[in-house]
């Protein structure tokens, strides 16, 4: 009987790994402009639908700002970036990654949080706290361009797909090791598999996406007619606001402020030349 179980387990791993690899190869695509290879196992429509539901919950749960003037500025910047992104991809005969988006913008009244995000499908939130860092429309456009870039590059789909494979892979590894991973976690109280995923895979992978969003965000903001040189000042102000509280880069999903600023200084001159503003007709 032990011999039969061992054979069954090995065969199961062989078949399952073969199927998983085949699925991964079949689901590979590339990010727009950068052509970085991506894994997409989850339909975009599924995440867009879930994001829209979550966005509605956010609007109910959090206090929204009554600063209508600032919200209108956010919507104006967003509409210019929307238009520029669609026009650009049409001009190079590529499918517009935002063709299924239903754009929406909210301003959350929270001065303590210096953040902004864009859910799949174009659902965007800006926290009032980030406005102290952006300072002006060009700074705000740089932040919004970055967040919109995450959605345009389908980073949420990529991360969800990767998480799906990681969860399956961890279970397979646990079976192959005879439950060693599970036993270690139970004995020590430490999530060994979780630590491996976080520090060995998720964080470096997250930094890759963040760097890509920095680059694409500059392009989209430039195409929309904003002064992307302000982006450097935004990150200098962000660094100052953190006052040495940044986590070490190896523990973070984001590049350090210094690394970001260095990248921006390198990219901006060429992007200004290669991606000039698209005039709205």
Order of alpha helices (4+ residues) and beta strands (2+ residues): alpha-beta-beta-alpha-alpha-beta-beta-beta-alpha-alpha-alpha-alpha-alpha-alpha-alpha-alpha
